[in-house]
Amino acid sequence: YASELLSILLQTSRPNRLKLGEIGGMDVLLMVIAQYKKKDPKEPDEIEMMENFFDCCCSCLLEPELKVKFLDGEGLELMLLLLKNKRMSRMRAMKVIDHALLGPSGKQNCAKLVDLLGLKTLFANFMKKGFKSYKKEYPEFSESKDEEHILSSILSLLKNATPDILPRLYAKFTEDSYEKVDRLIELYIQYTNKLNSFDEARELVKLSRQEDEEDEDEDEIYMDRLDNGLFLLQLVNLIILFLCGSEDEWDERGLVLNRIKILLEVNGGSLEFVTLVIQEFINNIGEISKEEVEEKERITRLLANFENQIARNA
């Protein structure tokens, strides 16, 4: 019960999260989680307790101050080890890594992950290596949630990478005959189809109820679409944007863009639709915080450069 109460207290309260950090709580959480490196919880209550500890860790990582404590406490080393060991804790560890890398405050953790040779582990999971046997052993494993955290982590790395790290990231997408690019487009098709199916079903329901477009809540529709494929599709498209729309030097950018274009066209997609999804994402970024304004300006700038790249490669 204590782990559940702690999880609830940390979810919505910044003061509670900071207080936990002040009293050494991050180190304690990591120490408790570490016991699941080589063993699984046995009883349902212990499984729930383990999940609560991971949720506590994710809540703490919402705070920049606690991302530093996570880094200093070798949290990334532990999570990468959990990924490699492929026990039940592996699926929770991917979520923690996602939270650790997220946003500008995740820049140090991004650099550390690369230093730890974590790209190899992350991209092995991106390519679903070992997933078949893992899913057989742990039927509760959610592939779509895992893909969400992996894609989000890759995007965070691209956003936060320093000039010395970027070439190593780019190299992951060109190695092994561009297999990571092919996988990226596979996910693009998968989540485009899921979103299209949802949109078609929604239109049928609307027709059957004879609803007017004026009766629809645009914000509610957008949120429903995010839950039914759009969010992951946005992640895929933003990764494409950061790969092909960045202004830094990369000799193989044109080749990667051309491969993406061909793969999309073969499967009924287009680069133009990629730009539409990104523009919709931009339109829904708030402008309340400084971070949101900077994010909006950055994505808008990259999109303009991406469209120029498309025109040059036409």
Secondary structure as UniProt FT lines:
FT   HELIX           2..11
FT   HELIX           14..22
FT   TURN            23..24
FT   HELIX           25..34
FT   TURN            35..36
FT   HELIX           44..60
FT   TURN            61..62
FT   HELIX           64..72
FT   TURN            73..74
FT   HELIX           75..85
FT   HELIX           89..101
FT   HELIX           104..106
FT   HELIX           107..115
FT   TURN            116..117
FT   HELIX           118..126
FT   TURN            127..130
FT   HELIX           131..137
FT   TURN            139..140
FT   HELIX           143..160
FT   TURN            163..165
FT   HELIX           166..208
FT   TURN            209..210
FT   HELIX           213..215
FT   HELIX           218..225
FT   HELIX           226..230
FT   HELIX           231..244
FT   TURN            251..252
FT   HELIX           253..266
FT   TURN            267..268
FT   HELIX           271..283
FT   HELIX           290..312
//
